[in-house]
Amino acid sequence: MWASGKKAAASSGFDSKVSVTLSGAQSIPNVSFTIIEFDTEVYDTLGEFNTTTHKFIPQETGWYHIHISGDTQLGGGTQEFQIHVRVDGSDAIVGMEPTAADIYTIGSAGKDLYLTAGQEVTGIAYQSSGVAKTLRAEDWSTFLTIHRFA
């Protein structure tokens, strides 16, 4: 169990583990790449995620498994929902979910990345429905997890 429910003292090995979600719905403007404002830590073992800047900054260089997911409702017509992970401002992971239906859609992507200490990792959402859409604050469908494994 994590001390105070969120952070634990470092031990040895690969201790960096983060899981963050949204505390409330977030508006994603039409055809705009928007930082996902992850502001609720499920866990953050080393305090590497900043809920004000919405960035993960690793303390150590190594291999990390990163998974991002976002949930929104698109409606009618050809449109696209994208979910990105950017490292120092450049796309490192991209997941796309094209849809033509009026449905809730989840964009999700994961990948192993080699990160160096101090790099900035952010989650980004993009949609092309013609109007602003809402990224839902469901902890099972809109989240970012990062775990160091080597």
Backbone as a ProteinNet text record, in pm:
[ID]
protein_1_A
[PRIMARY]
MWASGKKAAASSGFDSKVSVTLSGAQSIPNVSFTIIEFDTEVYDTLGEFNTTTHKFIPQETGWYHIHISGDTQLGGGTQEFQIHVRVDGSDAIVGMEPTAADIYTIGSAGKDLYLTAGQEVTGIAYQSSGVAKTLRAEDWSTFLTIHRFA
[TERTIARY]
85	0	88.6	46.6	123.1	101.5	207.5	194.7	97.5	9.6	-96.2	-176.5	-180.3	-265.1	-210.9	-103.5	-58.3	90.9	174.2	317.4	384.6	485.6	561.1	708.2	780.1	922.9	990.4	1095.7	1169.8	1237.3	1238.2	1309.2	1423.8	1419.9	1523	1455.3	1525.9	1466.8	1399.4	1294.4	1226	1099.2	1114.5	1007.2	912.2	947.5	865.1	735.8	624.8	491.8	393.4	319	222.6	93.5	-17.9	-148.3	-228.1	-275.5	-350.5	-478.3	-578.9	-707.6	-753.7	-871.4	-934.6	-1032	-1037.8	-1135.4	-1271.2	-1272.3	-1396.8	-1381.6	-1491.8	-1489.6	-1405.8	-1345.3	-1262.1	-1305.1	-1319.7	-1356.9	-1235.1	-1256.7	-1152.7	-1203.5	-1142.1	-1187.7	-1175	-1254.9	-1248.1	-1112.2	-1054.3	-925.1	-817.6	-801.2	-699.5	-633.9	-501.2	-429.2	-430	-487.5	-512.5	-448.2	-373.1	-314.9	-428.4	-422.8	-522	-482.6	-574.7	-546.2	-563.4	-481.8	-483.6	-449.9	-540	-520.6	-547.5	-572.6	-598.9	-502.9	-419.6	-325.9	-393	-393.6	-434.8	-316.5	-198	-72.6	38.8	141.4	260.2	372.4	440.4	532.5	651	695.7	812.4	780.5	653.7	616.9	662.5	658.4	708.6	602	475.2	369.4	323.7	317.3	273.8	129.8	36.7	-105.2	-142.3	-49.7	-73.7	-32.7	85.5	133.6	88.2	38.7	-10.4	102.1	220.8	338	400.9	452.2	534	678.9	764	906.5	982.9	1040.1	1108.9	1234.6	1258.5	1379.5	1499.1	1471.9	1580.3	1563.3	1674.8	1676.3	1645.3	1563.5	1533.8	1417.1	1373.9	1261.1	1132.6	1030.4	901.1	791.2	693.3	573.2	471.9	421	325.8	197.8	85.5	-45.6	-136.1	-202.8	-294.4	-427.9	-534.1	-667.8	-754.4	-842.3	-935.4	-1070.7	-1175.7	-1313.4	-1395.5	-1458.4	-1542.6	-1660	-1758.3	-1870.3	-1862.7	-1847.7	-1849.9	-1987.7	-2025	-2158.5	-2165.3	-2218	-2249.3	-2137.3	-2132.8	-2033.5	-1898	-1808.9	-1675.1	-1591.3	-1535.3	-1454.4	-1352.1	-1265.8	-1158.4	-1130.9	-1099.2	-1054.9	-915.5	-821.3	-683	-638.7	-553.4	-493.1	-342.2	-264.1	-119.6	-45.6	76.8	173.1	288.3	322.2	434.9	547.8	669.7	790	866.4	887.6	952	888	755.4	680.9	664.2	726.3	716	634.1	551.5	470.7	559.2	528.1	597.8	502	374.2	269.7	145.5	80.5	-43.2	-144	-263.8	-374.9	-488.8	-552.2	-660.9	-784.6	-899.3	-1026	-1120.4	-1119.4	-1214.3	-1354.6	-1453.5	-1591.3	-1687.6	-1797.6	-1902	-2034.3	-2031.1	-2154	-2161.7	-2280.6	-2301.6	-2284.4	-2159.1	-2130.5	-2018.1	-2008.5	-1889.6	-1777.4	-1660.4	-1547.5	-1425.9	-1346.6	-1226.5	-1104.7	-1016.3	-886.6	-786.4	-707.1	-615.8	-488.5	-374.1	-247.7	-145.4	-55.1	51.1	178.3	289.5	417.9	526.7	634.8	753.2	843.6	885.2	970.9	1092.5	1205.7	1326.2	1326.9	1316.5	1314.1	1440.8	1489.1	1601.5	1547.5	1619.3	1577.6	1555.1	1443	1413.4	1329.6	1307.7	1221.7	1077.9	1001.9	863	768	677.2	579.9	441.3	364.8	228.9	131.5	5.9	-102.3	-175.1	-211.6	-275.7	-400	-506.4	-626.4	-653.4	-714.3	-750.6	-880.3	-968.8	-1091.7	-1135.3	-1206.9	-1247.4	-1396.9	-1478.7	-1623.2	-1692.5	-1623.9	-1685.2	-1720.4	-1728.1	-1756.5	-1672.6	-1663.6	-1593.1	-1663.9	-1587.6	-1641.3	-1584.2	-1646.8	-1605.7	-1530.3	-1413.6	-1339.1	-1396	-1449	-1518.2	-1420.2	-1460.8	-1378.2	-1416.3	-1397.5	-1421.3	-1284.6	-1257.1	-1123.1	-1086.7	-1184.2	-1157.4	-1133.5	-1161.9	-1149	-1068	-1044.4	-958.7	-850.2	-729.8	-621.6	-486.2	-383	-244.7	-172.7	-107.6	-25.7	116.1	212.1	353.6	424.3	492.3	564.8	705.3	805.5	942.1	965.7	1025.2	1048.4	1193.5	1277.4	1420.7	1504.7
-117.9	0	122.8	225	348	429.7	493.6	583.4	694.9	729.4	830.4	809	684.7	651.6	690.2	769.3	816.3	798.1	822.8	819.9	729.8	659.1	573.6	610.7	584.9	611.9	519.2	570.5	490.5	373.9	260.6	145.4	116.2	6.5	-23.3	-81.1	-82.5	-136	-27	-65	25.9	76.8	181.1	230.6	328	382.5	485	424.8	465.2	418.3	532.3	562.9	673.7	629.7	669.6	656	780.5	850.4	974.3	973.3	1046.6	1057.8	1203.2	1227.9	1360.2	1364.5	1478.7	1492.4	1537.7	1595.3	1640.9	1640.9	1653.8	1654.4	1772.7	1755.4	1859.2	1883	2008.9	2043.8	2032	1966	1953.3	2029.2	2144.3	2222.2	2143.1	2182.1	2120.1	2148.3	2048.3	2052.4	2130.3	2095.3	2156.9	2049.7	2045.4	1954.2	2016.5	1944.9	1999.2	1911.1	1972.9	1897.5	1844.1	1715.8	1656.6	1694.1	1755.5	1810.5	1705.7	1600.2	1497.7	1565.2	1555	1628.3	1544.6	1416.4	1329.5	1210.8	1200.4	1089.3	969.8	858.4	732.7	682.3	688.8	666.8	736.7	776.7	842.1	813.9	702.1	651.9	743.1	821.1	907.7	1056.1	1091.4	1232.1	1292.7	1214.5	1261.2	1326.2	1315.3	1376.8	1505.6	1613.5	1743.4	1766.1	1771.5	1786.4	1929.8	2023.4	2161.7	2181.4	2128.2	2140.4	2023.6	1916.5	1794.9	1722.9	1724.4	1662.2	1559.2	1452.6	1353.6	1384.6	1394.2	1417.6	1310.5	1212.2	1102.8	1151.1	1092.8	1123.8	1044.4	929.4	842	803.1	781.5	733.8	584.7	541	399	373.1	246.4	203.9	216	275.8	297.3	244.3	177.9	143.3	254.2	313.4	423.7	383.6	405.8	377.3	497.4	543	656.5	617.1	669.4	641.9	765.6	792.1	904.5	865.3	922.3	883.9	1009.1	1011.5	1124.9	1075.1	1161.3	1126.5	1211.8	1144.8	1212.2	1189.4	1267.3	1249.6	1273.5	1176.2	1186.9	1239.5	1197.6	1244.5	1180.2	1199.4	1143.2	1233.6	1177.8	1254.1	1162.8	1221.4	1143.2	1189.6	1095.8	1123.3	1064.7	1146.5	1101.7	1123.4	1035.1	1045.8	1032.1	1120.8	1125.3	1127.3	1077.6	1103	1175.6	1290.7	1367.1	1367.8	1353.3	1362	1483.5	1577	1705.4	1770.2	1761.5	1829.3	1753.1	1636.9	1558.5	1432.1	1395.7	1274.3	1151.5	1072.5	946.3	829.1	852.6	750.9	819.2	756.1	811.2	698.7	721.5	629.9	704.3	646.3	711.9	624.5	689.7	617.6	692.4	658.9	722.5	666.8	751.9	706.2	791.7	734.9	808.9	799.6	744.5	723.8	821.1	836.6	920.1	830.4	803.3	709.1	761.7	704.7	728.4	648.7	710	642.8	657.2	553.4	554.8	542	638.9	631.3	583.9	484.3	425.6	382.5	400	358.2	335.2	242.8	215.6	175.5	197.8	167	171	97.9	106.5	214.8	309.2	419.3	430.1	465.4	493.2	642.8	675.9	816	849	971.9	1018.7	1107.4	1109.5	1190.2	1334.6	1392.4	1532.3	1557.5	1454.5	1476	1501.3	1577.4	1607.9	1523.7	1452.4	1365.1	1423	1445.5	1499.5	1417	1416.7	1355	1461.2	1428.9	1523.7	1458.3	1537.2	1490	1579.8	1521.1	1592.8	1531.1	1615.5	1562.9	1655.9	1599.5	1676.3	1661	1686.3	1668.3	1790.9	1903.6	2027.6	2123.4	2072.1	2154.3	2099.5	2178.6	2131.3	2007.6	1915.5	1793.5	1778.4	1694.1	1675.1	1544.3	1554.2	1436.6	1395.4	1275	1231.1	1193.6	1221.6	1192.9	1058.2	953.7	817.5	755	717.1	668.7	538.9	466.9	342.8	367.3	489.9	512.8	636.8	728.2	843.9	844.4	802.6	789.6	788.3	803.8	790	706.4	599.2	519.9	511.6	518.4	512	427.9	322.4	233.8	209.1	232.1	199.9	51	-13.2	-157	-197.6	-108.5	-142.7	-17.7
0	0	0	-72.4	-80	46.8	91.9	206.5	171.2	258.7	239.9	112.5	63.8	-49.4	-184.2	-192.4	-322.3	-346.7	-247.9	-271.3	-169.1	-212.5	-122.5	-131.6	-27.2	-28.1	-128.8	-191.2	-288.5	-218.8	-284.7	-230.3	-325.1	-394.9	-493.2	-616	-725.7	-847.3	-928	-996.6	-1087.4	-1020.3	-940.7	-854.4	-922.3	-1036	-1099.4	-1153.3	-1091.2	-1133.3	-1113.9	-1220.9	-1217.8	-1284.2	-1224.9	-1288.8	-1254.6	-1358	-1337.7	-1421.4	-1373.3	-1440.7	-1435.9	-1493.2	-1486.6	-1369.7	-1299.1	-1191.1	-1244.4	-1364.6	-1426.9	-1577.4	-1646.8	-1793.9	-1843.9	-1961.9	-2022.3	-2165.7	-2204.1	-2341	-2433.1	-2547.8	-2650.2	-2773.4	-2806.5	-2921.7	-3051.8	-3150.7	-3283.1	-3346.4	-3410.9	-3481.8	-3405.4	-3279.6	-3196.2	-3110.3	-3110.4	-3021.9	-2882.5	-2786.9	-2653.7	-2547.8	-2456	-2344.4	-2257.9	-2229.2	-2139	-1996.9	-1926.2	-1794	-1683.7	-1692.7	-1589	-1455.9	-1359.3	-1233.7	-1108.5	-1127.4	-1013.1	-1017.1	-914.4	-906.1	-840.4	-911.2	-850.9	-767.6	-827.7	-755.6	-830.9	-758.5	-812.7	-713.5	-731.5	-629.2	-601.4	-700.8	-680.3	-695.5	-707.1	-721.3	-852.9	-961.1	-1090.6	-1178.7	-1141.4	-1222	-1154.5	-1233.2	-1182.4	-1226.2	-1131.9	-1165.2	-1201.2	-1189.1	-1231.8	-1377	-1414.8	-1553.1	-1639	-1573.2	-1640.4	-1714	-1654.4	-1715.8	-1622.7	-1683.4	-1615	-1649.6	-1547.5	-1569.3	-1492.6	-1563.9	-1494.6	-1423.2	-1306.7	-1231.1	-1281.1	-1343	-1387.4	-1533.3	-1600	-1737.7	-1738.6	-1835.3	-1846.4	-1938.8	-1941.8	-2024.2	-1943.4	-2005.2	-1942.4	-2033.6	-1973.6	-2049.5	-2023.8	-2133	-2124.1	-2194.9	-2128.5	-2187.1	-2162.2	-2267.6	-2257.8	-2318.8	-2261.2	-2312.3	-2290.6	-2386.4	-2374.9	-2429.3	-2371.1	-2400.5	-2431	-2548.6	-2585.8	-2669.7	-2690.8	-2778.4	-2903.2	-3015.8	-3145	-3204.7	-3302.6	-3357.4	-3506.1	-3579.1	-3721.5	-3809.5	-3933.1	-4029.2	-4006.4	-4101.4	-4089.7	-4001.4	-3898.9	-3804.1	-3740.2	-3661	-3603.6	-3461.3	-3375	-3238.8	-3225.4	-3179.7	-3164	-3020.3	-2975.1	-2843.4	-2863.5	-2803.9	-2825.5	-2692.2	-2694.3	-2588	-2655.2	-2600.5	-2653.7	-2551.9	-2603.9	-2522.2	-2570.3	-2480.2	-2513.2	-2636.3	-2646.2	-2751.7	-2881.8	-2894.6	-3018.2	-2993.7	-3092.6	-3079.9	-3064	-2959.8	-2937.3	-2949.3	-2916.9	-2926.2	-2981.7	-3080.8	-3136.9	-3154.4	-3104.2	-3125.2	-3190.8	-3292.1	-3363.9	-3365.4	-3362	-3365.9	-3460.8	-3590.9	-3682.5	-3659	-3671	-3649.6	-3729.5	-3768.8	-3839.3	-3764.2	-3646.1	-3569.5	-3452.2	-3397.4	-3279.9	-3157.3	-3124.2	-3017.1	-2929.3	-2810.1	-2730	-2791.9	-2800	-2862.1	-2771.9	-2766.7	-2684.3	-2774.4	-2763.3	-2829.7	-2726.7	-2761.6	-2664.9	-2735.6	-2668.5	-2727.9	-2618.1	-2641.8	-2545.9	-2617.7	-2550.8	-2613.3	-2506.4	-2529.6	-2445.1	-2502.2	-2417.2	-2460.3	-2369.1	-2428.9	-2351.4	-2321.7	-2194.4	-2152.3	-2075.8	-2092.8	-2013.3	-1901.9	-1791	-1676.7	-1720.7	-1677.2	-1706.2	-1830	-1913.9	-2030.9	-1984.3	-2062.7	-2029.2	-2112.8	-2044.9	-2110.4	-2085.5	-2194.2	-2181.8	-2264.7	-2222.1	-2297.6	-2376.9	-2500.4	-2592.5	-2652.2	-2670.1	-2739.5	-2859.5	-2963	-3086.1	-3137.6	-3187.1	-3249	-3360.4	-3457.9	-3577	-3603.9	-3502.3	-3517.6	-3576.5	-3579.1	-3626.9	-3513.9	-3391.7	-3273.1	-3156	-3049	-2929.6	-2873.9	-2823.3	-2762.2	-2622.2	-2544	-2405.9	-2388.5	-2325.5	-2285.5	-2150	-2143.7	-2021.9	-1911.3	-1788.9	-1671.2	-1611.6	-1689	-1641.7	-1614.6	-1489	-1457.2	-1528.6	-1580.1	-1653.3	-1801.7	-1850.8	-1994.7	-2031.9	-1939.3	-1965.7	-1858.6	-1898.4	-1800.8	-1870.3	-1790.4	-1834.6	-1729	-1771.2	-1679.6	-1734.6	-1644.2	-1682.1	-1576.4	-1620.1	-1529.9	-1583.9	-1502.1	-1543.4	-1524	-1626	-1615.5	-1639.3	-1682.8	-1702.8	-1704.2
[MASK]
++++++++++++++++++++++++++++++++++++++++++++++++++++++++++++++++++++++++++++++++++++++++++++++++++++++++++++++++++++++++++++++++++++++++++++++++++++++

